[in-house]
Amino acid sequence: MKDLIAKLEVVKDEKSFLAFFRALRKDRETNAGSWGSEKIEDYLEASVAWAEDFKDIQGYSVSDNPWKRVADILYCGRTYH
């Protein structure tokens, strides 16, 4: 989990996004029980729901960097309901 968060925090371009994406896959593989969704379609829906609801989350501001924004959406979809 620490590796995943560390990789999320430094996403700025395609290379760093892909490193984060690999860490996200590994997190799913090793910590599936902590994810809110069992099926990919439920995870993707949770990611979209989080992206639409983000404006109500205090302390979060949308990144100007699209690579970071997508990484945030994917990361938060892990546990969003």
PDB file of N, CA, C and O in Angstrom, chain B, residues numbered from 101:
ATOM      1  N   MET B 101       0.819  -1.190   0.000  1.00  0.00           N
ATOM      2  CA  MET B 101       0.000   0.000   0.000  1.00  0.00           C
ATOM      3  C   MET B 101       0.873   1.268   0.000  1.00  0.00           C
ATOM      4  O   MET B 101       0.557   2.234  -0.695  1.00  0.00           O
ATOM      5  N   LYS B 102       1.941   1.269   0.756  1.00  0.00           N
ATOM      6  CA  LYS B 102       2.831   2.434   0.775  1.00  0.00           C
ATOM      7  C   LYS B 102       3.405   2.697  -0.609  1.00  0.00           C
ATOM      8  O   LYS B 102       3.527   3.848  -1.029  1.00  0.00           O
ATOM      9  N   ASP B 103       3.760   1.618  -1.320  1.00  0.00           N
ATOM     10  CA  ASP B 103       4.305   1.764  -2.669  1.00  0.00           C
ATOM     11  C   ASP B 103       3.268   2.385  -3.599  1.00  0.00           C
ATOM     12  O   ASP B 103       3.597   3.237  -4.425  1.00  0.00           O
ATOM     13  N   LEU B 104       2.025   1.959  -3.464  1.00  0.00           N
ATOM     14  CA  LEU B 104       0.954   2.483  -4.303  1.00  0.00           C
ATOM     15  C   LEU B 104       0.767   3.983  -4.058  1.00  0.00           C
ATOM     16  O   LEU B 104       0.687   4.760  -5.008  1.00  0.00           O
ATOM     17  N   ILE B 105       0.698   4.379  -2.821  1.00  0.00           N
ATOM     18  CA  ILE B 105       0.519   5.796  -2.497  1.00  0.00           C
ATOM     19  C   ILE B 105       1.726   6.618  -2.951  1.00  0.00           C
ATOM     20  O   ILE B 105       1.574   7.724  -3.470  1.00  0.00           O
ATOM     21  N   ALA B 106       2.911   6.075  -2.753  1.00  0.00           N
ATOM     22  CA  ALA B 106       4.122   6.780  -3.197  1.00  0.00           C
ATOM     23  C   ALA B 106       4.101   6.986  -4.705  1.00  0.00           C
ATOM     24  O   ALA B 106       4.473   8.052  -5.195  1.00  0.00           O
ATOM     25  N   LYS B 107       3.671   5.977  -5.434  1.00  0.00           N
ATOM     26  CA  LYS B 107       3.616   6.095  -6.895  1.00  0.00           C
ATOM     27  C   LYS B 107       2.513   7.066  -7.315  1.00  0.00           C
ATOM     28  O   LYS B 107       2.684   7.803  -8.286  1.00  0.00           O
ATOM     29  N   LEU B 108       1.385   7.079  -6.604  1.00  0.00           N
ATOM     30  CA  LEU B 108       0.302   8.010  -6.910  1.00  0.00           C
ATOM     31  C   LEU B 108       0.765   9.455  -6.728  1.00  0.00           C
ATOM     32  O   LEU B 108       0.453  10.319  -7.547  1.00  0.00           O
ATOM     33  N   GLU B 109       1.493   9.706  -5.679  1.00  0.00           N
ATOM     34  CA  GLU B 109       1.906  11.073  -5.354  1.00  0.00           C
ATOM     35  C   GLU B 109       2.845  11.691  -6.385  1.00  0.00           C
ATOM     36  O   GLU B 109       2.943  12.915  -6.472  1.00  0.00           O
ATOM     37  N   VAL B 110       3.532  10.866  -7.162  1.00  0.00           N
ATOM     38  CA  VAL B 110       4.499  11.418  -8.122  1.00  0.00           C
ATOM     39  C   VAL B 110       4.043  11.326  -9.577  1.00  0.00           C
ATOM     40  O   VAL B 110       4.831  11.590 -10.485  1.00  0.00           O
ATOM     41  N   VAL B 111       2.790  10.957  -9.810  1.00  0.00           N
ATOM     42  CA  VAL B 111       2.300  10.876 -11.191  1.00  0.00           C
ATOM     43  C   VAL B 111       2.326  12.269 -11.813  1.00  0.00           C
ATOM     44  O   VAL B 111       1.766  13.225 -11.278  1.00  0.00           O
ATOM     45  N   LYS B 112       2.999  12.347 -12.967  1.00  0.00           N
ATOM     46  CA  LYS B 112       3.080  13.627 -13.675  1.00  0.00           C
ATOM     47  C   LYS B 112       3.101  13.457 -15.190  1.00  0.00           C
ATOM     48  O   LYS B 112       2.880  14.415 -15.930  1.00  0.00           O
ATOM     49  N   ASP B 113       3.370  12.226 -15.652  1.00  0.00           N
ATOM     50  CA  ASP B 113       3.469  11.972 -17.082  1.00  0.00           C
ATOM     51  C   ASP B 113       3.127  10.510 -17.343  1.00  0.00           C
ATOM     52  O   ASP B 113       2.778   9.772 -16.421  1.00  0.00           O
ATOM     53  N   GLU B 114       3.227  10.096 -18.604  1.00  0.00           N
ATOM     54  CA  GLU B 114       2.854   8.726 -18.954  1.00  0.00           C
ATOM     55  C   GLU B 114       3.700   7.695 -18.202  1.00  0.00           C
ATOM     56  O   GLU B 114       3.168   6.707 -17.696  1.00  0.00           O
ATOM     57  N   LYS B 115       4.989   7.919 -18.128  1.00  0.00           N
ATOM     58  CA  LYS B 115       5.872   6.954 -17.476  1.00  0.00           C
ATOM     59  C   LYS B 115       5.510   6.775 -16.004  1.00  0.00           C
ATOM     60  O   LYS B 115       5.411   5.644 -15.529  1.00  0.00           O
ATOM     61  N   SER B 116       5.314   7.861 -15.285  1.00  0.00           N
ATOM     62  CA  SER B 116       4.973   7.755 -13.861  1.00  0.00           C
ATOM     63  C   SER B 116       3.550   7.219 -13.672  1.00  0.00           C
ATOM     64  O   SER B 116       3.267   6.540 -12.685  1.00  0.00           O
ATOM     65  N   PHE B 117       2.651   7.527 -14.624  1.00  0.00           N
ATOM     66  CA  PHE B 117       1.301   6.967 -14.559  1.00  0.00           C
ATOM     67  C   PHE B 117       1.339   5.454 -14.715  1.00  0.00           C
ATOM     68  O   PHE B 117       0.668   4.734 -13.974  1.00  0.00           O
ATOM     69  N   LEU B 118       2.114   4.971 -15.667  1.00  0.00           N
ATOM     70  CA  LEU B 118       2.191   3.520 -15.876  1.00  0.00           C
ATOM     71  C   LEU B 118       2.814   2.816 -14.675  1.00  0.00           C
ATOM     72  O   LEU B 118       2.416   1.698 -14.347  1.00  0.00           O
ATOM     73  N   ALA B 119       3.775   3.442 -14.018  1.00  0.00           N
ATOM     74  CA  ALA B 119       4.346   2.867 -12.792  1.00  0.00           C
ATOM     75  C   ALA B 119       3.267   2.788 -11.709  1.00  0.00           C
ATOM     76  O   ALA B 119       3.175   1.790 -10.994  1.00  0.00           O
ATOM     77  N   PHE B 120       2.450   3.843 -11.589  1.00  0.00           N
ATOM     78  CA  PHE B 120       1.331   3.824 -10.645  1.00  0.00           C
ATOM     79  C   PHE B 120       0.343   2.735 -11.031  1.00  0.00           C
ATOM     80  O   PHE B 120      -0.112   1.985 -10.167  1.00  0.00           O
ATOM     81  N   PHE B 121       0.006   2.634 -12.300  1.00  0.00           N
ATOM     82  CA  PHE B 121      -0.981   1.657 -12.773  1.00  0.00           C
ATOM     83  C   PHE B 121      -0.526   0.225 -12.469  1.00  0.00           C
ATOM     84  O   PHE B 121      -1.333  -0.622 -12.086  1.00  0.00           O
ATOM     85  N   ARG B 122       0.758  -0.032 -12.641  1.00  0.00           N
ATOM     86  CA  ARG B 122       1.301  -1.348 -12.283  1.00  0.00           C
ATOM     87  C   ARG B 122       1.173  -1.596 -10.773  1.00  0.00           C
ATOM     88  O   ARG B 122       0.816  -2.695 -10.347  1.00  0.00           O
ATOM     89  N   ALA B 123       1.464  -0.582  -9.982  1.00  0.00           N
ATOM     90  CA  ALA B 123       1.340  -0.705  -8.523  1.00  0.00           C
ATOM     91  C   ALA B 123      -0.121  -0.910  -8.125  1.00  0.00           C
ATOM     92  O   ALA B 123      -0.402  -1.642  -7.175  1.00  0.00           O
ATOM     93  N   LEU B 124      -1.054  -0.275  -8.836  1.00  0.00           N
ATOM     94  CA  LEU B 124      -2.478  -0.458  -8.575  1.00  0.00           C
ATOM     95  C   LEU B 124      -2.887  -1.903  -8.847  1.00  0.00           C
ATOM     96  O   LEU B 124      -3.622  -2.501  -8.061  1.00  0.00           O
ATOM     97  N   ARG B 125      -2.414  -2.461  -9.953  1.00  0.00           N
ATOM     98  CA  ARG B 125      -2.708  -3.860 -10.276  1.00  0.00           C
ATOM     99  C   ARG B 125      -2.161  -4.786  -9.200  1.00  0.00           C
ATOM    100  O   ARG B 125      -2.834  -5.728  -8.781  1.00  0.00           O
ATOM    101  N   LYS B 126      -0.945  -4.516  -8.756  1.00  0.00           N
ATOM    102  CA  LYS B 126      -0.337  -5.337  -7.706  1.00  0.00           C
ATOM    103  C   LYS B 126      -1.130  -5.218  -6.404  1.00  0.00           C
ATOM    104  O   LYS B 126      -1.322  -6.209  -5.699  1.00  0.00           O
ATOM    105  N   ASP B 127      -1.588  -4.015  -6.086  1.00  0.00           N
ATOM    106  CA  ASP B 127      -2.400  -3.823  -4.889  1.00  0.00           C
ATOM    107  C   ASP B 127      -3.676  -4.647  -4.975  1.00  0.00           C
ATOM    108  O   ASP B 127      -4.078  -5.270  -3.993  1.00  0.00           O
ATOM    109  N   ARG B 128      -4.305  -4.659  -6.121  1.00  0.00           N
ATOM    110  CA  ARG B 128      -5.526  -5.459  -6.317  1.00  0.00           C
ATOM    111  C   ARG B 128      -5.227  -6.939  -6.124  1.00  0.00           C
ATOM    112  O   ARG B 128      -6.004  -7.668  -5.507  1.00  0.00           O
ATOM    113  N   GLU B 129      -4.105  -7.367  -6.652  1.00  0.00           N
ATOM    114  CA  GLU B 129      -3.709  -8.774  -6.565  1.00  0.00           C
ATOM    115  C   GLU B 129      -3.453  -9.188  -5.114  1.00  0.00           C
ATOM    116  O   GLU B 129      -3.826 -10.290  -4.712  1.00  0.00           O
ATOM    117  N   THR B 130      -2.830  -8.328  -4.338  1.00  0.00           N
ATOM    118  CA  THR B 130      -2.426  -8.692  -2.975  1.00  0.00           C
ATOM    119  C   THR B 130      -3.400  -8.232  -1.890  1.00  0.00           C
ATOM    120  O   THR B 130      -3.370  -8.756  -0.777  1.00  0.00           O
ATOM    121  N   ASN B 131      -4.256  -7.267  -2.197  1.00  0.00           N
ATOM    122  CA  ASN B 131      -5.171  -6.720  -1.187  1.00  0.00           C
ATOM    123  C   ASN B 131      -6.614  -6.655  -1.682  1.00  0.00           C
ATOM    124  O   ASN B 131      -7.333  -5.711  -1.358  1.00  0.00           O
ATOM    125  N   ALA B 132      -7.037  -7.628  -2.449  1.00  0.00           N
ATOM    126  CA  ALA B 132      -8.373  -7.590  -3.046  1.00  0.00           C
ATOM    127  C   ALA B 132      -9.468  -7.416  -1.997  1.00  0.00           C
ATOM    128  O   ALA B 132     -10.495  -6.798  -2.278  1.00  0.00           O
ATOM    129  N   GLY B 133      -9.268  -7.943  -0.810  1.00  0.00           N
ATOM    130  CA  GLY B 133     -10.281  -7.840   0.236  1.00  0.00           C
ATOM    131  C   GLY B 133     -10.525  -6.423   0.714  1.00  0.00           C
ATOM    132  O   GLY B 133     -11.587  -6.128   1.262  1.00  0.00           O
ATOM    133  N   SER B 134      -9.559  -5.546   0.515  1.00  0.00           N
ATOM    134  CA  SER B 134      -9.733  -4.159   0.962  1.00  0.00           C
ATOM    135  C   SER B 134     -10.358  -3.281  -0.124  1.00  0.00           C
ATOM    136  O   SER B 134     -10.689  -2.122   0.127  1.00  0.00           O
ATOM    137  N   TRP B 135     -10.516  -3.821  -1.305  1.00  0.00           N
ATOM    138  CA  TRP B 135     -11.160  -3.076  -2.383  1.00  0.00           C
ATOM    139  C   TRP B 135     -12.673  -3.191  -2.205  1.00  0.00           C
ATOM    140  O   TRP B 135     -13.161  -4.222  -1.742  1.00  0.00           O
ATOM    141  N   GLY B 136     -13.399  -2.177  -2.556  1.00  0.00           N
ATOM    142  CA  GLY B 136     -14.848  -2.178  -2.390  1.00  0.00           C
ATOM    143  C   GLY B 136     -15.593  -2.971  -3.446  1.00  0.00           C
ATOM    144  O   GLY B 136     -16.780  -3.250  -3.274  1.00  0.00           O
ATOM    145  N   SER B 137     -14.940  -3.337  -4.519  1.00  0.00           N
ATOM    146  CA  SER B 137     -15.603  -4.018  -5.635  1.00  0.00           C
ATOM    147  C   SER B 137     -14.886  -5.304  -5.975  1.00  0.00           C
ATOM    148  O   SER B 137     -13.657  -5.372  -5.988  1.00  0.00           O
ATOM    149  N   GLU B 138     -15.680  -6.321  -6.251  1.00  0.00           N
ATOM    150  CA  GLU B 138     -15.097  -7.593  -6.689  1.00  0.00           C
ATOM    151  C   GLU B 138     -14.965  -7.643  -8.207  1.00  0.00           C
ATOM    152  O   GLU B 138     -14.006  -8.210  -8.730  1.00  0.00           O
ATOM    153  N   LYS B 139     -15.918  -7.056  -8.907  1.00  0.00           N
ATOM    154  CA  LYS B 139     -15.925  -7.119 -10.368  1.00  0.00           C
ATOM    155  C   LYS B 139     -15.402  -5.818 -10.962  1.00  0.00           C
ATOM    156  O   LYS B 139     -15.588  -4.742 -10.396  1.00  0.00           O
ATOM    157  N   ILE B 140     -14.750  -5.934 -12.104  1.00  0.00           N
ATOM    158  CA  ILE B 140     -14.150  -4.779 -12.764  1.00  0.00           C
ATOM    159  C   ILE B 140     -15.197  -3.720 -13.089  1.00  0.00           C
ATOM    160  O   ILE B 140     -14.937  -2.525 -12.947  1.00  0.00           O
ATOM    161  N   GLU B 141     -16.370  -4.149 -13.522  1.00  0.00           N
ATOM    162  CA  GLU B 141     -17.392  -3.168 -13.876  1.00  0.00           C
ATOM    163  C   GLU B 141     -17.853  -2.363 -12.648  1.00  0.00           C
ATOM    164  O   GLU B 141     -18.176  -1.181 -12.763  1.00  0.00           O
ATOM    165  N   ASP B 142     -17.881  -3.009 -11.484  1.00  0.00           N
ATOM    166  CA  ASP B 142     -18.238  -2.296 -10.253  1.00  0.00           C
ATOM    167  C   ASP B 142     -17.128  -1.329  -9.840  1.00  0.00           C
ATOM    168  O   ASP B 142     -17.402  -0.222  -9.377  1.00  0.00           O
ATOM    169  N   TYR B 143     -15.888  -1.750 -10.011  1.00  0.00           N
ATOM    170  CA  TYR B 143     -14.751  -0.872  -9.712  1.00  0.00           C
ATOM    171  C   TYR B 143     -14.762   0.355 -10.628  1.00  0.00           C
ATOM    172  O   TYR B 143     -14.568   1.479 -10.167  1.00  0.00           O
ATOM    173  N   LEU B 144     -14.987   0.136 -11.913  1.00  0.00           N
ATOM    174  CA  LEU B 144     -15.017   1.263 -12.852  1.00  0.00           C
ATOM    175  C   LEU B 144     -16.177   2.211 -12.542  1.00  0.00           C
ATOM    176  O   LEU B 144     -16.025   3.429 -12.633  1.00  0.00           O
ATOM    177  N   GLU B 145     -17.324   1.659 -12.179  1.00  0.00           N
ATOM    178  CA  GLU B 145     -18.464   2.501 -11.801  1.00  0.00           C
ATOM    179  C   GLU B 145     -18.157   3.301 -10.541  1.00  0.00           C
ATOM    180  O   GLU B 145     -18.515   4.476 -10.453  1.00  0.00           O
ATOM    181  N   ALA B 146     -17.499   2.680  -9.567  1.00  0.00           N
ATOM    182  CA  ALA B 146     -17.112   3.394  -8.344  1.00  0.00           C
ATOM    183  C   ALA B 146     -16.123   4.513  -8.673  1.00  0.00           C
ATOM    184  O   ALA B 146     -16.188   5.593  -8.086  1.00  0.00           O
ATOM    185  N   SER B 147     -15.217   4.257  -9.602  1.00  0.00           N
ATOM    186  CA  SER B 147     -14.255   5.289 -10.013  1.00  0.00           C
ATOM    187  C   SER B 147     -14.963   6.474 -10.645  1.00  0.00           C
ATOM    188  O   SER B 147     -14.643   7.624 -10.346  1.00  0.00           O
ATOM    189  N   VAL B 148     -15.922   6.198 -11.517  1.00  0.00           N
ATOM    190  CA  VAL B 148     -16.697   7.269 -12.157  1.00  0.00           C
ATOM    191  C   VAL B 148     -17.513   8.027 -11.105  1.00  0.00           C
ATOM    192  O   VAL B 148     -17.569   9.256 -11.125  1.00  0.00           O
ATOM    193  N   ALA B 149     -18.134   7.296 -10.201  1.00  0.00           N
ATOM    194  CA  ALA B 149     -18.935   7.939  -9.150  1.00  0.00           C
ATOM    195  C   ALA B 149     -18.064   8.856  -8.297  1.00  0.00           C
ATOM    196  O   ALA B 149     -18.472   9.971  -7.972  1.00  0.00           O
ATOM    197  N   TRP B 150     -16.876   8.399  -7.934  1.00  0.00           N
ATOM    198  CA  TRP B 150     -15.978   9.246  -7.149  1.00  0.00           C
ATOM    199  C   TRP B 150     -15.619  10.506  -7.940  1.00  0.00           C
ATOM    200  O   TRP B 150     -15.637  11.609  -7.393  1.00  0.00           O
ATOM    201  N   ALA B 151     -15.295  10.345  -9.216  1.00  0.00           N
ATOM    202  CA  ALA B 151     -14.912  11.496 -10.042  1.00  0.00           C
ATOM    203  C   ALA B 151     -16.047  12.514 -10.120  1.00  0.00           C
ATOM    204  O   ALA B 151     -15.804  13.721 -10.112  1.00  0.00           O
ATOM    205  N   GLU B 152     -17.276  12.032 -10.197  1.00  0.00           N
ATOM    206  CA  GLU B 152     -18.430  12.932 -10.259  1.00  0.00           C
ATOM    207  C   GLU B 152     -18.720  13.584  -8.906  1.00  0.00           C
ATOM    208  O   GLU B 152     -19.201  14.716  -8.853  1.00  0.00           O
ATOM    209  N   ASP B 153     -18.431  12.879  -7.824  1.00  0.00           N
ATOM    210  CA  ASP B 153     -18.737  13.365  -6.474  1.00  0.00           C
ATOM    211  C   ASP B 153     -17.593  14.136  -5.831  1.00  0.00           C
ATOM    212  O   ASP B 153     -17.778  14.704  -4.754  1.00  0.00           O
ATOM    213  N   PHE B 154     -16.416  14.175  -6.451  1.00  0.00           N
ATOM    214  CA  PHE B 154     -15.221  14.737  -5.812  1.00  0.00           C
ATOM    215  C   PHE B 154     -15.437  16.141  -5.270  1.00  0.00           C
ATOM    216  O   PHE B 154     -14.825  16.530  -4.275  1.00  0.00           O
ATOM    217  N   LYS B 155     -16.299  16.891  -5.917  1.00  0.00           N
ATOM    218  CA  LYS B 155     -16.487  18.289  -5.515  1.00  0.00           C
ATOM    219  C   LYS B 155     -17.001  18.416  -4.082  1.00  0.00           C
ATOM    220  O   LYS B 155     -16.865  19.471  -3.462  1.00  0.00           O
ATOM    221  N   ASP B 156     -17.586  17.351  -3.562  1.00  0.00           N
ATOM    222  CA  ASP B 156     -18.111  17.354  -2.197  1.00  0.00           C
ATOM    223  C   ASP B 156     -17.092  16.867  -1.177  1.00  0.00           C
ATOM    224  O   ASP B 156     -17.390  16.813   0.016  1.00  0.00           O
ATOM    225  N   ILE B 157     -15.907  16.518  -1.624  1.00  0.00           N
ATOM    226  CA  ILE B 157     -14.883  15.984  -0.728  1.00  0.00           C
ATOM    227  C   ILE B 157     -13.966  17.120  -0.303  1.00  0.00           C
ATOM    228  O   ILE B 157     -13.259  17.696  -1.130  1.00  0.00           O
ATOM    229  N   GLN B 158     -13.977  17.439   0.970  1.00  0.00           N
ATOM    230  CA  GLN B 158     -13.146  18.529   1.475  1.00  0.00           C
ATOM    231  C   GLN B 158     -11.674  18.174   1.360  1.00  0.00           C
ATOM    232  O   GLN B 158     -11.272  17.033   1.591  1.00  0.00           O
ATOM    233  N   GLY B 159     -10.888  19.159   1.005  1.00  0.00           N
ATOM    234  CA  GLY B 159      -9.445  18.977   0.949  1.00  0.00           C
ATOM    235  C   GLY B 159      -8.927  18.432  -0.370  1.00  0.00           C
ATOM    236  O   GLY B 159      -7.714  18.341  -0.560  1.00  0.00           O
ATOM    237  N   TYR B 160      -9.821  18.067  -1.291  1.00  0.00           N
ATOM    238  CA  TYR B 160      -9.358  17.570  -2.589  1.00  0.00           C
ATOM    239  C   TYR B 160      -9.519  18.665  -3.624  1.00  0.00           C
ATOM    240  O   TYR B 160     -10.576  19.290  -3.720  1.00  0.00           O
ATOM    241  N   SER B 161      -8.481  18.894  -4.390  1.00  0.00           N
ATOM    242  CA  SER B 161      -8.586  19.809  -5.518  1.00  0.00           C
ATOM    243  C   SER B 161      -8.123  19.070  -6.770  1.00  0.00           C
ATOM    244  O   SER B 161      -7.159  18.305  -6.739  1.00  0.00           O
ATOM    245  N   VAL B 162      -8.814  19.311  -7.844  1.00  0.00           N
ATOM    246  CA  VAL B 162      -8.526  18.646  -9.107  1.00  0.00           C
ATOM    247  C   VAL B 162      -7.154  19.065  -9.610  1.00  0.00           C
ATOM    248  O   VAL B 162      -6.832  20.252  -9.666  1.00  0.00           O
ATOM    249  N   SER B 163      -6.364  18.089  -9.969  1.00  0.00           N
ATOM    250  CA  SER B 163      -5.043  18.360 -10.525  1.00  0.00           C
ATOM    251  C   SER B 163      -5.182  18.942 -11.928  1.00  0.00           C
ATOM    252  O   SER B 163      -6.070  18.555 -12.689  1.00  0.00           O
ATOM    253  N   ASP B 164      -4.300  19.868 -12.257  1.00  0.00           N
ATOM    254  CA  ASP B 164      -4.245  20.407 -13.615  1.00  0.00           C
ATOM    255  C   ASP B 164      -3.636  19.400 -14.577  1.00  0.00           C
ATOM    256  O   ASP B 164      -3.803  19.513 -15.792  1.00  0.00           O
ATOM    257  N   ASN B 165      -2.935  18.424 -14.039  1.00  0.00           N
ATOM    258  CA  ASN B 165      -2.267  17.417 -14.845  1.00  0.00           C
ATOM    259  C   ASN B 165      -3.230  16.253 -15.099  1.00  0.00           C
ATOM    260  O   ASN B 165      -3.653  15.593 -14.149  1.00  0.00           O
ATOM    261  N   PRO B 166      -3.585  15.989 -16.366  1.00  0.00           N
ATOM    262  CA  PRO B 166      -4.549  14.921 -16.644  1.00  0.00           C
ATOM    263  C   PRO B 166      -4.062  13.531 -16.227  1.00  0.00           C
ATOM    264  O   PRO B 166      -4.880  12.688 -15.859  1.00  0.00           O
ATOM    265  N   TRP B 167      -2.760  13.273 -16.275  1.00  0.00           N
ATOM    266  CA  TRP B 167      -2.238  11.975 -15.827  1.00  0.00           C
ATOM    267  C   TRP B 167      -2.521  11.786 -14.339  1.00  0.00           C
ATOM    268  O   TRP B 167      -2.935  10.707 -13.913  1.00  0.00           O
ATOM    269  N   LYS B 168      -2.298  12.831 -13.557  1.00  0.00           N
ATOM    270  CA  LYS B 168      -2.537  12.763 -12.111  1.00  0.00           C
ATOM    271  C   LYS B 168      -4.023  12.644 -11.814  1.00  0.00           C
ATOM    272  O   LYS B 168      -4.423  11.897 -10.921  1.00  0.00           O
ATOM    273  N   ARG B 169      -4.842  13.375 -12.558  1.00  0.00           N
ATOM    274  CA  ARG B 169      -6.297  13.309 -12.349  1.00  0.00           C
ATOM    275  C   ARG B 169      -6.813  11.899 -12.573  1.00  0.00           C
ATOM    276  O   ARG B 169      -7.588  11.392 -11.762  1.00  0.00           O
ATOM    277  N   VAL B 170      -6.400  11.256 -13.657  1.00  0.00           N
ATOM    278  CA  VAL B 170      -6.841   9.890 -13.935  1.00  0.00           C
ATOM    279  C   VAL B 170      -6.326   8.931 -12.853  1.00  0.00           C
ATOM    280  O   VAL B 170      -7.055   8.034 -12.430  1.00  0.00           O
ATOM    281  N   ALA B 171      -5.096   9.110 -12.410  1.00  0.00           N
ATOM    282  CA  ALA B 171      -4.552   8.271 -11.345  1.00  0.00           C
ATOM    283  C   ALA B 171      -5.375   8.440 -10.064  1.00  0.00           C
ATOM    284  O   ALA B 171      -5.666   7.455  -9.386  1.00  0.00           O
ATOM    285  N   ASP B 172      -5.747   9.667  -9.730  1.00  0.00           N
ATOM    286  CA  ASP B 172      -6.578   9.907  -8.550  1.00  0.00           C
ATOM    287  C   ASP B 172      -7.921   9.188  -8.674  1.00  0.00           C
ATOM    288  O   ASP B 172      -8.390   8.571  -7.718  1.00  0.00           O
ATOM    289  N   ILE B 173      -8.529   9.268  -9.845  1.00  0.00           N
ATOM    290  CA  ILE B 173      -9.826   8.619 -10.069  1.00  0.00           C
ATOM    291  C   ILE B 173      -9.701   7.111  -9.886  1.00  0.00           C
ATOM    292  O   ILE B 173     -10.521   6.496  -9.204  1.00  0.00           O
ATOM    293  N   LEU B 174      -8.687   6.518 -10.488  1.00  0.00           N
ATOM    294  CA  LEU B 174      -8.495   5.066 -10.370  1.00  0.00           C
ATOM    295  C   LEU B 174      -8.186   4.655  -8.939  1.00  0.00           C
ATOM    296  O   LEU B 174      -8.692   3.644  -8.453  1.00  0.00           O
ATOM    297  N   TYR B 175      -7.360   5.438  -8.271  1.00  0.00           N
ATOM    298  CA  TYR B 175      -7.007   5.119  -6.886  1.00  0.00           C
ATOM    299  C   TYR B 175      -8.243   5.183  -5.982  1.00  0.00           C
ATOM    300  O   TYR B 175      -8.477   4.274  -5.186  1.00  0.00           O
ATOM    301  N   CYS B 176      -9.008   6.222  -6.100  1.00  0.00           N
ATOM    302  CA  CYS B 176     -10.157   6.405  -5.208  1.00  0.00           C
ATOM    303  C   CYS B 176     -11.293   5.446  -5.515  1.00  0.00           C
ATOM    304  O   CYS B 176     -12.113   5.158  -4.643  1.00  0.00           O
ATOM    305  N   GLY B 177     -11.353   4.949  -6.739  1.00  0.00           N
ATOM    306  CA  GLY B 177     -12.358   3.954  -7.085  1.00  0.00           C
ATOM    307  C   GLY B 177     -12.190   2.632  -6.355  1.00  0.00           C
ATOM    308  O   GLY B 177     -13.119   1.826  -6.287  1.00  0.00           O
ATOM    309  N   ARG B 178     -10.995   2.413  -5.807  1.00  0.00           N
ATOM    310  CA  ARG B 178     -10.714   1.165  -5.062  1.00  0.00           C
ATOM    311  C   ARG B 178     -11.692   0.953  -3.916  1.00  0.00           C
ATOM    312  O   ARG B 178     -12.116  -0.175  -3.665  1.00  0.00           O
ATOM    313  N   THR B 179     -12.049   2.005  -3.230  1.00  0.00           N
ATOM    314  CA  THR B 179     -12.844   1.851  -2.009  1.00  0.00           C
ATOM    315  C   THR B 179     -14.111   2.696  -1.995  1.00  0.00           C
ATOM    316  O   THR B 179     -14.855   2.674  -1.014  1.00  0.00           O
ATOM    317  N   TYR B 180     -14.368   3.438  -3.062  1.00  0.00           N
ATOM    318  CA  TYR B 180     -15.543   4.327  -3.078  1.00  0.00           C
ATOM    319  C   TYR B 180     -16.799   3.525  -3.308  1.00  0.00           C
ATOM    320  O   TYR B 180     -16.810   2.585  -4.102  1.00  0.00           O
ATOM    321  N   HIS B 181     -17.851   3.892  -2.618  1.00  0.00           N
ATOM    322  CA  HIS B 181     -19.155   3.202  -2.796  1.00  0.00           C
ATOM    323  C   HIS B 181     -20.196   4.208  -3.184  1.00  0.00           C
ATOM    324  O   HIS B 181     -21.357   3.849  -3.383  1.00  0.00           O
TER     325      HIS B 181
END
